[in-house]
Amino acid sequence: MMSEPNSFMNRMTIFSSFLASALMVTVAGTASATGADPIPATVPTSLPSFLESMLTVRENKVYLTERYYAARSYEANDERGGVFLDTALFAPVGRLIIERVGMAGFSNCSGVMVGRRHFLTAAHCLCTVLGVDERTTADCTPTLLSLRLTVYLPQFGLLPVSAAPVIHPAYASPAKIVPAPVGNPDIMAGPVADLALVPVAEPAPMYFAVVPTGRARPVLASFGTLSITIPEYAARLGFEPGRPIAAGIGQVSRPIGVASSRDVCGRYHASDTICSRFSEPTVEAEFLQSAAVCQGDSGAPLLQRGADGSWGVVGIASYYSPPPPDPLAGSCLVDSPRVSHFVDLQRYTDWINSEIGGPLSLSSSPYICVSALFARGALDIFGYTGSITVTAFEKSSSGEVRAPVIAVSGDYRCQTAPSFGLAACDISNPSYAMIQINSDFGQVTMCGR
């Protein structure tokens, strides 16, 4: 129910009177939300119990149902392309929010839990935040004390950081050591070892293990800058197609292919990286279309299915090429000849395991989730048990984000980070909840029990 804000108790009264006429919607074998393709046979044809029993207005119920099936369709079908806006598929993937002590503002990177207490991201996210590009681990380590870090997992909530991050000992800033010299085809730059492990104070219930690169088409899960190019989807949120949106929206995309040779990756290839070429980032539609790594995508995991079919992480987004001011650099928001480069984690499995106390087996998510974007207003839900997280955004990247509000009638535990536009609640028994989005739009993630 999208409306102007009301008091929580008034909305409970209004919503209770609505329940008698609420329409329950169960969809089996429906088409995906984008209408791009039918749902494959491997996608569930029944809703999870929390979504089936949850009461809300028909429009929102249908929309959430479509998003649930569309996400499973995207995951199951290797031929699906496009940038799919979703936080429901890969529980261990999250954002690293970076603040500078004594200074206003914050920056974002992506990353992934590789153990219950360790978040893996790109080292350069932490080593360039003060405006100085520290070349090595020795240069970077002293600056870490000037940072305040928070890990945000949309399927879990906010995780405080318990200690200083650990930068890989061999880290070398990609901006300083690539490309290899022109005219020397036998010389390859690297390694960059662009990796950092961030310890969290509270154990996360899910993580990904490092797996060997396989044959299945990989997926990049990230929170970088993008623009929504499909008119219908942009219209739902009330803004023009193609408008750049600040980093922070959860998204998944499929690289066209992954390679490890300099012949394919070009002279910017480093010896410990794998690469992928990308095409224009058409969002929410089209086959075989994916996006280049963009601002906020650094640290994002490149995921692939392991031998048993479970997802694992094979690479970490590090840099793109060619960089500006190269005339071929283009933009990560339009079609360009960019190549995205990922640290090959097979080369660093021993280091990761030694830091996290591994090796660890693959971990499946304990949750079944759905996520969707909603425009400014209130979303009413009744009879819900589970977690709800909301990230708020403004249409303009320069706009001030107003914090979302989650109001709950029953037993709950909530976290808020107003300056980041984040709110998260865990609801322990069936309750009424009102999600109030006070900015232009918000990404809502619901993981029911």
C-alpha positions as CSV (number, residue, x, y, z in Angstrom):
1,M,0.0,0.0,0.0
2,M,1.8,3.1,-1.2
3,S,0.6,6.3,0.6
4,E,1.7,9.3,2.6
5,P,3.0,8.5,6.1
6,N,0.5,7.9,8.9
7,S,1.0,7.1,12.5
8,F,1.9,3.5,13.2
9,M,-1.2,2.9,15.3
10,N,-3.5,4.5,12.8
11,R,-2.1,2.4,10.0
12,M,-2.6,-0.8,12.1
13,T,-6.3,0.1,12.5
14,I,-6.6,0.8,8.8
15,F,-4.8,-2.3,7.8
16,S,-6.7,-4.6,10.2
17,S,-10.0,-3.5,8.5
18,F,-8.4,-4.4,5.2
19,L,-7.6,-8.0,6.1
20,A,-11.1,-9.3,5.6
21,S,-11.0,-8.4,1.9
22,A,-7.3,-9.0,1.2
23,L,-6.6,-11.1,-1.9
24,M,-4.2,-14.0,-1.5
25,V,-2.2,-14.6,-4.7
26,T,-0.5,-17.9,-5.4
27,V,1.3,-18.1,-8.8
28,A,2.6,-21.4,-10.3
29,G,4.8,-21.3,-13.4
30,T,4.4,-17.6,-13.9
31,A,6.6,-15.7,-16.4
32,S,9.5,-13.7,-15.1
33,A,9.0,-10.1,-14.0
34,T,10.8,-8.8,-17.1
35,G,8.8,-11.0,-19.5
36,A,12.1,-11.9,-21.1
37,D,11.7,-15.7,-20.9
38,P,9.5,-18.4,-19.4
39,I,10.6,-20.0,-16.1
40,P,12.7,-23.1,-16.6
41,A,11.5,-26.4,-15.1
42,T,14.2,-26.2,-12.5
43,V,12.7,-23.1,-10.9
44,P,10.2,-23.8,-8.0
45,T,6.6,-23.6,-9.1
46,S,5.2,-22.9,-5.6
47,L,5.8,-20.0,-3.3
48,P,7.7,-20.2,-0.1
49,S,5.3,-20.4,2.9
50,F,6.2,-17.0,4.2
51,L,5.3,-15.3,0.9
52,E,2.2,-17.3,0.4
53,S,0.8,-16.6,3.8
54,M,1.8,-13.0,4.1
55,L,-1.0,-10.4,3.7
56,T,-0.6,-7.2,1.8
57,V,-2.4,-5.4,-1.0
58,R,-2.8,-7.3,-4.2
59,E,-0.6,-5.1,-6.3
60,N,2.4,-5.6,-3.9
61,K,1.7,-9.3,-3.5
62,V,1.8,-9.8,-7.2
63,Y,4.9,-7.7,-7.6
64,L,6.8,-9.6,-4.8
65,T,5.6,-12.9,-6.3
66,E,7.0,-11.9,-9.7
67,R,10.3,-10.9,-8.2
68,Y,10.6,-14.2,-6.4
69,Y,10.1,-16.2,-9.6
70,A,12.2,-13.9,-11.7
71,A,15.2,-14.2,-9.3
72,R,15.0,-18.0,-9.4
73,S,14.7,-18.0,-13.2
74,Y,17.8,-15.8,-13.5
75,E,19.8,-18.1,-11.2
76,A,18.7,-21.3,-13.0
77,N,19.2,-20.2,-16.6
78,D,22.8,-19.7,-17.7
79,E,21.6,-17.9,-20.9
80,R,19.9,-15.2,-18.9
81,G,21.8,-11.9,-19.2
82,G,21.2,-8.3,-18.1
83,V,21.7,-6.6,-14.8
84,F,19.1,-8.1,-12.5
85,L,18.4,-6.0,-9.4
86,D,18.3,-8.4,-6.6
87,T,19.6,-9.2,-3.1
88,A,17.7,-12.4,-2.5
89,L,19.9,-14.9,-4.4
90,F,23.3,-14.8,-2.7
91,A,23.1,-14.4,1.0
92,P,26.9,-14.0,1.8
93,V,27.3,-11.0,-0.6
94,G,27.2,-7.6,0.9
95,R,28.5,-4.0,1.1
96,L,31.5,-2.6,2.9
97,I,30.7,0.9,4.1
98,I,33.8,3.0,4.7
99,E,33.9,6.1,6.8
100,R,36.9,8.3,7.5
101,V,37.2,9.2,11.1
102,G,36.7,12.9,11.7
103,M,35.4,13.5,8.1
104,A,31.9,13.6,6.7
105,G,30.6,11.2,4.0
106,F,31.3,7.6,3.2
107,S,32.3,5.3,0.3
108,N,31.1,1.8,-0.7
109,C,32.7,-1.4,-2.0
110,S,31.3,-4.8,-2.5
111,G,32.5,-8.1,-1.0
112,V,31.5,-11.5,0.3
113,M,31.7,-13.6,3.5
114,V,34.2,-16.4,3.1
115,G,33.9,-17.6,6.7
116,R,31.4,-16.8,9.5
117,R,33.6,-13.9,10.7
118,H,35.5,-12.8,7.6
119,F,34.4,-10.5,4.8
120,L,36.6,-10.6,1.7
121,T,36.9,-7.5,-0.5
122,A,39.4,-5.6,-2.6
123,A,42.4,-4.1,-0.8
124,H,42.4,-0.9,-2.8
125,C,39.0,-0.1,-1.3
126,L,40.8,0.5,2.0
127,C,44.1,1.7,0.6
128,T,42.9,4.6,-1.5
129,V,40.1,6.0,0.6
130,L,42.2,8.8,2.1
131,G,42.9,10.2,-1.3
132,V,46.4,8.7,-1.4
133,D,47.0,5.6,-3.5
134,E,49.2,3.5,-1.2
135,R,51.3,1.3,-3.4
136,T,51.9,-1.7,-1.0
137,T,50.7,-3.3,2.2
138,A,53.4,-1.5,4.2
139,D,52.1,1.8,2.8
140,C,48.5,1.0,3.4
141,T,48.4,-0.6,6.9
142,P,49.0,2.6,8.9
143,T,46.1,4.3,7.3
144,L,43.6,1.6,8.4
145,L,43.3,3.1,11.8
146,S,41.8,6.2,10.2
147,L,38.8,4.2,8.9
148,R,35.5,3.2,10.5
149,L,34.0,0.1,8.7
150,T,30.6,-1.5,8.6
151,V,29.6,-4.7,6.7
152,Y,26.0,-4.8,5.5
153,L,24.4,-8.1,4.4
154,P,20.9,-7.5,3.0
155,Q,19.7,-10.9,4.1
156,F,21.1,-10.4,7.6
157,G,21.7,-6.8,8.6
158,L,24.6,-4.7,9.9
159,L,27.7,-6.3,11.1
160,P,30.2,-4.2,13.1
161,V,33.9,-4.8,12.4
162,S,35.8,-6.2,15.3
163,A,39.5,-5.5,14.3
164,A,41.6,-3.9,11.7
165,P,41.4,-5.5,8.2
166,V,44.2,-7.8,7.0
167,I,45.7,-6.7,3.7
168,H,47.4,-9.4,1.6
169,P,51.2,-9.1,2.2
170,A,51.9,-9.0,-1.5
171,Y,49.3,-6.3,-2.3
172,A,50.5,-3.9,-5.1
173,S,48.1,-1.2,-6.2
174,P,46.8,-2.1,-9.7
175,A,46.8,1.6,-10.6
176,K,50.6,1.6,-10.1
177,I,51.8,-1.7,-11.8
178,V,49.5,-2.1,-14.8
179,P,49.7,-2.0,-17.7
180,A,52.7,-4.0,-18.8
181,P,55.2,-2.0,-20.9
182,V,54.1,-1.4,-24.5
183,G,56.0,-3.5,-27.1
184,N,57.0,-6.2,-24.6
185,P,54.6,-9.0,-25.2
186,D,56.5,-11.4,-22.9
187,I,56.3,-9.0,-19.9
188,M,53.2,-9.3,-17.8
189,A,52.2,-7.0,-14.9
190,G,51.5,-8.2,-11.5
191,P,50.7,-9.9,-9.3
192,V,48.4,-7.3,-7.7
193,A,47.1,-9.5,-4.7
194,D,44.3,-6.9,-4.4
195,L,42.6,-8.7,-1.4
196,A,41.6,-7.7,2.1
197,L,39.9,-9.7,4.9
198,V,37.6,-7.7,7.2
199,P,36.9,-9.4,10.5
200,V,33.3,-9.0,11.8
201,A,32.3,-9.1,15.5
202,E,29.1,-11.1,15.0
203,P,29.2,-14.4,13.1
204,A,27.2,-14.5,9.9
205,P,25.0,-17.5,9.3
206,M,26.2,-18.0,5.7
207,Y,29.4,-17.8,3.7
208,F,30.9,-18.9,0.4
209,A,33.9,-21.2,0.0
210,V,36.5,-20.6,-2.7
211,V,35.9,-23.0,-5.6
212,P,37.9,-23.9,-8.8
213,T,36.8,-22.1,-11.9
214,G,34.3,-24.3,-13.7
215,R,32.5,-24.5,-17.0
216,A,29.2,-22.9,-15.9
217,R,28.7,-19.3,-16.7
218,P,29.8,-17.2,-13.7
219,V,27.7,-14.5,-12.0
220,L,28.9,-11.2,-10.6
221,A,27.1,-10.1,-7.5
222,S,27.7,-6.4,-6.5
223,F,26.5,-3.0,-5.3
224,G,27.9,-0.7,-7.9
225,T,26.7,2.4,-9.8
226,L,24.2,1.7,-12.6
227,S,21.4,3.3,-14.6
228,I,18.1,1.7,-15.2
229,T,17.5,1.5,-19.0
230,I,14.1,-0.2,-19.3
231,P,11.3,2.4,-19.4
232,E,8.7,0.4,-17.6
233,Y,10.9,-0.4,-14.7
234,A,12.2,3.2,-14.4
235,A,8.6,4.4,-14.6
236,R,7.6,2.3,-11.6
237,L,10.2,4.1,-9.5
238,G,9.3,7.5,-11.0
239,F,12.4,8.6,-12.8
240,E,13.8,8.8,-16.4
241,P,15.5,5.8,-17.9
242,G,19.3,6.0,-18.1
243,R,19.8,8.3,-15.1
244,P,22.9,7.2,-13.1
245,I,22.1,5.9,-9.6
246,A,24.6,6.1,-6.8
247,A,26.3,2.8,-5.7
248,G,24.4,0.6,-3.2
249,I,21.7,-1.2,-5.2
250,G,22.1,-5.0,-5.0
251,Q,22.5,-6.5,-8.4
252,V,23.7,-9.6,-10.3
253,S,25.0,-9.8,-13.8
254,R,26.6,-12.5,-16.0
255,P,29.9,-11.9,-17.8
256,I,29.9,-12.9,-21.4
257,G,33.0,-15.0,-20.7
258,V,36.0,-15.4,-18.4
259,A,39.6,-15.7,-19.6
260,S,43.1,-15.8,-18.1
261,S,45.4,-15.1,-21.0
262,R,46.9,-11.8,-22.0
263,D,45.8,-12.4,-25.6
264,V,42.2,-12.0,-24.4
265,C,42.6,-9.7,-21.4
266,G,45.0,-7.3,-23.1
267,R,48.1,-5.4,-21.9
268,Y,46.4,-4.5,-18.6
269,H,46.2,-8.1,-17.6
270,A,48.0,-8.9,-14.3
271,S,49.6,-12.3,-13.7
272,D,47.1,-13.2,-10.9
273,T,43.9,-12.1,-12.5
274,I,41.2,-13.4,-14.7
275,C,39.2,-11.1,-16.9
276,S,35.9,-10.7,-18.7
277,R,34.7,-8.5,-21.5
278,F,31.3,-6.8,-21.0
279,S,28.7,-5.2,-23.2
280,E,26.2,-2.4,-22.5
281,P,24.5,-2.8,-19.1
282,T,20.9,-3.2,-20.2
283,V,19.0,-3.5,-16.9
284,E,16.2,-6.0,-16.3
285,A,15.9,-7.3,-19.9
286,E,17.7,-8.7,-23.0
287,F,19.8,-11.8,-23.4
288,L,23.6,-11.9,-23.3
289,Q,23.8,-8.4,-22.0
290,S,25.9,-7.6,-18.9
291,A,27.6,-4.6,-17.3
292,A,31.2,-3.5,-16.8
293,V,32.6,-3.2,-13.3
294,C,31.7,0.3,-12.1
295,Q,32.1,2.5,-9.0
296,G,31.2,0.5,-5.9
297,D,31.7,-2.9,-7.6
298,S,35.3,-3.3,-6.4
299,G,35.6,-6.3,-4.1
300,A,32.5,-8.0,-5.7
301,P,32.6,-11.7,-5.9
302,L,32.7,-13.5,-9.2
303,L,30.6,-16.6,-8.4
304,Q,30.4,-20.0,-10.0
305,R,28.8,-23.4,-9.2
306,G,31.0,-26.0,-7.6
307,A,31.1,-29.7,-8.4
308,D,28.1,-30.3,-6.2
309,G,26.1,-27.5,-7.8
310,S,26.5,-25.1,-4.9
311,W,27.7,-21.6,-5.5
312,G,31.2,-20.6,-4.5
313,V,33.5,-17.6,-5.2
314,V,36.3,-17.8,-7.9
315,G,37.4,-14.1,-8.2
316,I,37.2,-10.7,-6.6
317,A,36.6,-7.6,-8.8
318,S,39.7,-5.4,-8.8
319,Y,39.9,-3.0,-11.7
320,Y,38.9,-2.3,-15.3
321,S,40.8,-1.4,-18.5
322,P,41.6,0.7,-20.3
323,P,41.3,3.4,-17.7
324,P,40.7,7.1,-18.4
325,P,42.0,9.2,-20.0
326,D,42.4,6.5,-22.7
327,P,40.0,7.4,-25.5
328,L,38.8,3.8,-25.6
329,A,37.9,3.8,-21.9
330,G,34.2,4.7,-22.4
331,S,31.9,4.6,-19.5
332,C,30.8,1.7,-17.3
333,L,27.2,3.0,-17.8
334,V,27.3,2.7,-21.6
335,D,28.5,0.3,-24.3
336,S,32.3,0.4,-24.3
337,P,35.3,-1.9,-25.0
338,R,36.0,-2.2,-21.3
339,V,37.6,-5.3,-19.8
340,S,36.9,-6.1,-16.1
341,H,39.7,-7.8,-14.1
342,F,39.3,-10.1,-11.1
343,V,41.8,-11.5,-8.7
344,D,42.0,-15.2,-9.3
345,L,41.3,-16.7,-5.8
346,Q,42.8,-20.1,-6.7
347,R,46.2,-18.4,-6.3
348,Y,45.3,-17.2,-2.8
349,T,43.3,-20.1,-1.3
350,D,46.1,-20.9,1.2
351,W,46.3,-17.4,2.4
352,I,42.5,-17.1,2.9
353,N,42.3,-20.4,4.7
354,S,45.2,-19.5,7.0
355,E,43.5,-16.2,8.0
356,I,39.9,-17.7,8.5
357,G,40.9,-21.0,10.0
358,G,39.8,-23.0,7.0
359,P,39.4,-24.6,4.6
360,L,35.6,-24.5,5.0
361,S,33.0,-26.5,3.2
362,L,30.4,-24.8,1.0
363,S,27.6,-23.2,3.1
364,S,24.0,-23.0,1.9
365,S,21.8,-20.1,2.9
366,P,19.4,-20.8,5.8
367,Y,17.0,-18.3,4.3
368,I,14.5,-18.1,1.4
369,C,14.2,-14.5,0.4
370,V,12.6,-12.1,-2.0
371,S,13.7,-8.5,-2.9
372,A,12.2,-5.7,-4.8
373,L,12.5,-1.9,-5.4
374,F,9.6,0.3,-4.1
375,A,9.0,4.0,-4.7
376,R,8.6,6.5,-1.8
377,G,5.7,5.6,0.5
378,A,4.6,2.8,2.9
379,L,4.4,-0.9,2.4
380,D,2.1,-2.7,4.9
381,I,2.6,-6.4,5.7
382,F,0.6,-8.6,8.1
383,G,1.4,-12.0,9.5
384,Y,5.1,-11.8,8.8
385,T,8.0,-13.6,10.6
386,G,11.6,-13.2,9.5
387,S,14.0,-10.4,8.6
388,I,13.4,-7.2,6.7
389,T,16.2,-4.9,5.5
390,V,15.7,-1.6,3.5
391,T,18.3,0.5,1.7
392,A,17.1,4.0,0.7
393,F,18.2,5.9,-2.4
394,E,17.7,9.3,-4.0
395,K,17.3,9.8,-7.8
396,S,20.2,12.2,-7.8
397,S,23.5,10.9,-6.5
398,S,24.0,14.3,-4.8
399,G,20.6,14.1,-3.0
400,E,20.5,13.6,0.8
401,V,19.2,10.1,1.6
402,R,16.4,10.1,4.2
403,A,16.5,7.0,6.5
404,P,13.8,4.4,6.0
405,V,11.7,3.3,8.9
406,I,10.5,-0.2,9.8
407,A,7.7,-0.2,12.5
408,V,6.7,-3.6,14.0
409,S,3.9,-4.5,16.3
410,G,5.4,-7.8,17.8
411,D,8.7,-9.0,19.1
412,Y,11.6,-7.8,17.1
413,R,15.2,-6.6,17.1
414,C,16.1,-3.7,14.8
415,Q,19.2,-1.9,13.6
416,T,19.4,1.4,11.9
417,A,22.1,3.4,10.2
418,P,20.4,6.6,9.2
419,S,23.5,8.2,7.6
420,F,23.8,5.2,5.2
421,G,20.0,5.1,4.5
422,L,19.8,1.6,6.1
423,A,17.3,-0.2,8.4
424,A,17.1,-3.8,9.4
425,C,14.7,-5.8,11.6
426,D,14.4,-9.4,12.7
427,I,10.8,-10.3,13.6
428,S,10.4,-13.3,15.8
429,N,6.7,-14.0,15.6
430,P,3.9,-13.3,13.2
431,S,3.5,-9.5,13.3
432,Y,2.2,-6.4,11.4
433,A,5.1,-4.4,9.9
434,M,5.1,-1.1,8.1
435,I,8.0,-0.3,5.9
436,Q,8.2,3.5,5.3
437,I,10.5,4.6,2.5
438,N,11.2,8.3,2.9
439,S,13.6,8.8,0.0
440,D,12.8,8.5,-3.7
441,F,13.0,4.7,-3.6
442,G,14.3,1.8,-1.6
443,Q,15.5,-1.8,-2.1
444,V,13.6,-4.1,0.3
445,T,14.8,-7.6,1.2
446,M,12.6,-10.0,3.0
447,C,13.7,-13.4,4.3
448,G,10.8,-15.2,5.9
449,R,10.7,-18.1,8.4
